Amino acid sequence: MTTDTITSDICIIGGGSGGLSLTAGAVQMGARVVLIERGRMGGDCLNTGCVPSKAMLEAAKIAKTARAGHPAMGISVAAPEIDFAAVKAHIQDVIAGIAPHDSEERFSALGVTVIKAEAKFSKPDEVIASTAAGDIRVHARYFVIATGSYPVAPPVPGLADTPFLTNETIFDLQTRPDHLMIIGGGPIGMEMAQAHRRLGCDVTVIEAFSVMGRDDPELARRLVKQLEDEGIRLIEQARIAQISQQDEMIMIHFADGSSLGGSHLLVAAGRKPNIEALNLAAAKVEFDAKGIITDRRLRSSNKRIYAVGDVAGRHQFTHVASYHASIVIRNILFKLPAYVRDNAIPYVTYTDPELAQVGLSWPEAIKKYGAAKLRCTDWHLTENDRARAARRTEGMVRIVSDRRGRILGASILAPHAGEMIHSWTLAISSGLKLSSMAAAIAPYPSWSEASKRAAGAFFSDRLFSKPVQALVRFLVRL
């Protein structure tokens, strides 16, 4: 066994979305970069998260359309044949198409020293990467930890002794589950519930509190109704006493004495930061249950060590990890005091319809400012002509603002809410008011027109009030 030593400007630990964004930017700007990744390049998002789940949801959407047709539009179809293994092959093909962009070969060609190994700190300015050929000691002026997070199982008696799936294993299934039970009614649980239901599975979601509990209750209620109409069973406020396996059946036993059986169990009940193997004590890096403790510049307690993405204990989204990478690049390479801003972070649950949110929801705004200082403006898709043409009027746009029109948050339930939310993200981050959104020209007919109409609705009471009518009657005489 030999020990080699590498000296670099930046050592990045973790080849997921945050680590790769930072690596690509830093090396192309002239920095010497070492990237250490113990698993698959691309991380959770490419291999077991965003990409495979969206590929599966698209297949499920086609299956749903093929199964139901649209009699109201004059289209009837026969029931489709669903080849579950072929759906999984489609998912792997999508991953394979994106993988070269995240590959070791691409980053090596850019000039990055890529080490496939597990990394741990040996001192505040040194990491040891243990490979089959020996240890590699990496010294760097700066380190960035981008190790992401992993799914965790709740402490339910019997669960550890029962076979269950997580987002890291569910995409490996080649045969369709007869009855998929899902513990966790958040975005991952609900996306997988709808995907599997549309692909022909019976699905039950078990949630300890309320399904989609972090989203606006009114929009979440509308989404829940849609999912229930598709045949997904939802059990909320559930208290699980025990989980067991009986022959080929997995049994969930509830505290009220009832029980539920299914063929497969997916646990989607939270994630933990990947920090156990890093030996953070040697690096003098402080952390807690959420991850590495960082300041607004994403520096840890060791000011030469930064953290980005899920492991930084903030929002757990791929786009946030990439955003964090841009903050760290400005701090390390250009010595600019760049700070994280958390008031305009969008997130989307990619069900059909999609549920998107940026800024404060209505309940969050009330808690922070009090209802008397706020306005909640709704615009329903029943008033949107594009939605009417598509016969998809079940959604709405909800805008939260102060009484002067300063935008505090937006919630959208619509087939393309993930695309529509971007304009509101830009508005909040740029400090725009509702007057700017209302004045913008939206193409007709479009889904985005609903956002413009929601902004305009804020002014309706004042524009059509009796004082304004009296003023107009006077002015037209001049």
Phi, psi and omega in degrees: 000130179248161176235121177255157178234133178237136175248135185214167174284314182227134171245122182250127181253108180120121182254042173268199186298317181291313181297319181289321177299316180293317181299310182298316180294314185294316184290325180285345175266003173108359180279149171277125188232133169249131178242125179246124179221126182271340183244219182275136176298145184099341174064200184297319186301311182288317193266326185221010185232251189305310187292306180296325181293320179288326175296321179290320179297323178294318177298319180295324178296318178295319179298319180295315179296318180293328182284318188263335188061212175204081183306326180296336177263003180086021183240118175240144183223163173275160180297135182281159170263125183252117176265100187297321179296324178291326174299317179293326175295321176300316180299314181294327178293321177296315178300315182297327179291331181268333188306321180302329179294333182255010192280160175300321182298316181297316183287328174296320179295331177285348181107009179277139171274107183261126179242121179268095184191170172272140183249143172214146179284139174252338177200173184299340181235026181212138175239142175251125175252116184267116178246172179297330181277347181141181180276145174241121178265126182246119173256137180211153176291326180224147173237144175232122180265121182223049188273357174072207182218172179220155182289144178238154179258140178292156182282065180264129178305130177092343184295319181297336181262007183242135178294127178219162182254155169231182177297341180280345184236342187294331181282354176274347180298131179255345178245145184287129175296140174289313180219108179267120174260136184236123174265112181122117182253034175268194183304314181296313181299317184286324176297314180291329177297310182292320180300312183289325177297316181290339177268010170104009180266149163285139185223134173231131178251129179247121183232131182291334181238244178245139177300136181055045188293341181272353183264169177303126186302323182292315179290322177297321179298318179295320178294317180301318178300318179299316181292321177294323177297334178277356176103010177276128179270130181243127176243109181257166182054037186272140175241110181272125180270324184196154173233137181217168176241128179236106186058240181265004185254136172263129184247132173252121181255125184265161183295336180277004178097347178280167180214163182217135180242146178206170182276330183220153180231125174251127177258116179229061190239031175127167183223157177235151180290143177278089182229351189302320186274357191277344183055055185295337179298322179294334180269358183059043179251124180274147180209165174222196184295334181278339181141202181286132181280122182232158172272187184288349174266004180070022173274142176276188176296337168266107191295352175267359181238124180251165175222140180226156176077206185304323186290346179278000173074023179246224180288137182260075178225148179301316183293334176288322177299317178294321176298316177301320180301320180294325178295316182292321178301316181294323180288316185279309188279322185252000178056030177266135181284079180272138186237147176287134173245125185256006186274353182224050178263112179277151170213152187224136166262118190271044169285183176235106004288161178280152177238115185240150183214142169216145182071209184274138168282170181300312178298322179295320180294318178299317181297324184276320188245337187091138186298329184297336183265003191238163170230137175245116184245122181251146171222116186272145181292350172297341179261007181252122187291329176293320177295322177295319179297325179272355185054046179231066186258018185282352187258190181195164172244131178235124181245131177252128181214169169276179186285351175266358178094009175287127186280126180252335181185162177216139175233134182226130170244111184193161179303330181236039183299326180297330176277323184291332187290341185297321181296325179285327174298314178297319181298314181292314183293333180266358179072027179286155175258170181298334178298323178292319179292321180291329182279341181294145180271123178254140177295147179241137351271138180212159175295322183295340178299333178298326178293317178298317181293324177296318178296318180294328181297336178300328185264357188301315183300319181284319183294326184255021182280164180297321177299320179293320178298319179295319179297317181296318179298326177288315185292326182291344179279344184284000000 
